[in-house]
C-alpha cells in the first residue's frame, strides 16, 4: 500500500470575478437612504434646505444628538 502525502498548505482560492457595473440596476444593492439617490433632483434642493433649517414641528428647541 502506497501512502500519498497531502500538500502542507491548501491551494489559494479562486478570486471572485469582478462585478460588471454596467449591469447594475436600481434595487441591485442595499441603499442606506430613502428615497434612493436615483430619485433626487436639483428641483427639490430648496425644499430640503428649508426643512433642515426649520425646528421640528410641535416640539421645543432641543439640540439633536447623534
Secondary structure, 3 states (H helix, E strand, C coil): CCCCCCCCCCCCCCCCCCCCHHHCCCCCCCCCCCCCHHHCCHHHHHHHHHHHHCCCCCCCCCCCCC
